[in-house]
């Protein structure tokens, strides 16, 4: 790959990543603002720092979801294919784009650095848990019959569970109503990410 092509890929990856990260940031804010969600997290009883922490978890959950979706799409494409190279570039850029946006907005370096570490930590966690989820779900009889949506189901379940656990600080129960709302939202965002990638003709 010559330097000119590398520069073009890098710029295209950064542009696409910016679109995707802006989308997830906007949708996280909309979700966080919903009256129902604020009631379920008892928003008015939380201190400002805790409110901010939960909002941050929503954002980093979608960054993790996007990372997993891109990884799943990349493995479907032959090596050295231009689409694969571009998707790989978008995946890498999407993990650094939110801190870049924060810097552009004038956020203090201390907080930007904390965000960089949070994304690294959560991405590692989401990837590791996703591998375990896929291994376990391969045992499900219903998915042996029709596995067209296997990756989607595994991705959405994984991100939904981890998001709920972090929002609740590990204090969750099977009856937690917030789980359904989070899963519905993450399912919607999984579709939205794919729509954007389809618009720029990177996935089928």
N, C-alpha and C positions, 0 to 999 in steps of 0.2 A: 504494500500500500504506500503510494508516494505521499510526500508531505502535503501537497495541494489537496489530495483526496481526504487525507486525515483531517485537515483544517475544515473542509466542507462537512464531513461527518460530525466533527465536534460541534460546529455551529448549529447544524440541523438537530443534533441530539439535545443540545442546550435549549433550543427554541421549543421543541416538543415537550421537554421536561418542564419548562416554565409553564406551558399551557396546562399540563396535567397537575402540577403542584398548585397552581393558582385555583384550579377547579376544586381540588380536595380541600384547600384552605377555605374557600367560600362555602362549600357544603358542610364542612365541620362547624363553621360559625352558625349556619342556618340550623343545623341539628342541635347544637348547644343552646340556641335561643328558643327552641320550641317549649311552649308552656308545659306540655306533658313530660318532656325530658327533665325540665327543671323541677317539676313536682316529684318525679321519681328519684332524683338525686338530692332532694331537699335543699335546693339551691339557696333559698333565703336564710337557711340556718348555717350555711357554710361560710367560713372566712374567705376573704378575697384570694389568698394564696391557694386555698383548696379549690375554689372555683376555677382559677387559672390552671391548676394542675390537671383537672378533669378535661378542660378544653384542650390542653396540650396532648392528653392521651387520645382524644378523638383525632387530632391531626396526625400524630405519629402512628396511629392504627391504620389510617388510610395510606400513609407512606409505606407501611409494611405490606398492606394489601396490594398496592401498585407494584411494589418490588416483586412479590410472589407472582402476580399475574404476568409481568414481563418475563420473569424466569420461565414460567410455563410456556409462554409463546416462543421464547428463544429456542428451547430444545426441539421444537417442531420443525425448525428451519435448518437446512444443511449448512455446514461450516463454510466460511468464505462467501456465503451469499450476502449481497449488499443489505437486504432487509435484516438479516441476523446481526450484522455489524452495527447497523443503525439502532436496532432495538437494544442491543447490548450497551451502546452509547447512551441511550435514553435511560436505561436502568441505572447506570452509574451516575448520570447527571441528576436523576430524580432524588438521589440520596443526599446530594449536597445543595440542591436548589433552594430549599426552604431557608436554611441559614443564610444563603446569599441574599434572598429576599429580605430577611430580617435586617441584615447589614445595610441594605439599600434604604430601608425605612428608618435607619438611625438607631437601631437597637444597640445597646452597649455590648462590647466585645465579650464581657463576662457571660452574659445571657446567651449570646450566639454560640460561644464555646460549650455551654451547658447543653444547648440544643444539638450540637454536633455529637456530643457524647451520648445523649438520649437516643438519637437516631441509630447510632452504631449499636448500642445495647439492645434496643427493641428489635432492630432488624435481625440481629443474631438470634435473639429469642424466637422471633416469628419463624425464621427459617428452620431452626432446630425442631420446634414444635410441629411445624408443617410436615417435616419428614416423618415424625412419629405418627401424626394423624393419617397420613397417606398409607403407611404400613398397616395401621389398625383398620382403616376403612376398606382395604383390599380384602378383608375377611367378611365384609358385609355381603350376604347372599343377594340382596336386591340390586347391588351394583355390579354383580357378576353377570346379570341378565342384560342390563343396559348401562354402560359406563361412559356414555357420550359426555355427560356433565360431571364426571368424576373430579376433575381438577377444580372446577367451579365450586362444587359442594365442599371439597376438602379445604379450599382456600377460605371460603366464606365462614365455615364452621370454626376453623382455626383462629381467624382474626376476631370473630365475634366473641369467642370464649375468652381470649386473652384481653380484649378490650374491656369486657365486663369485669374480669378479675382485677385489672389495674384501676379501673374507675372505683370499684368497691374495696380496693386495697386488700384483695383476697377474701373478703368477708361476703361470700356469695352462697346462695342456696338454689336448688333446682326450681324453686317456685318464684325466683326473682323475675318480675315482670319486665324489668329493664332489658333483660336478655333478648326478648322478642323484638323490641324496638331497635336495639343495636343490630341485630341480625338482619332485619328488614332494611335498615339504612345501608349496611355494608353490602347487601345483595344489590341494592340500587346502584351503589358506587362502583361495584364490580362491572356492572353493565355499562355505566357511564364511561369508565375508563376504556372499555373495549370499543365503544362508539367513537371516541376520539381517535383511537388507533386505527379504526376502520376508515375514518374520514381522511386520514393521511396515508391510507392504503398500505398499512404495515401488517395488518392481520386480516384473516378471512372473516 
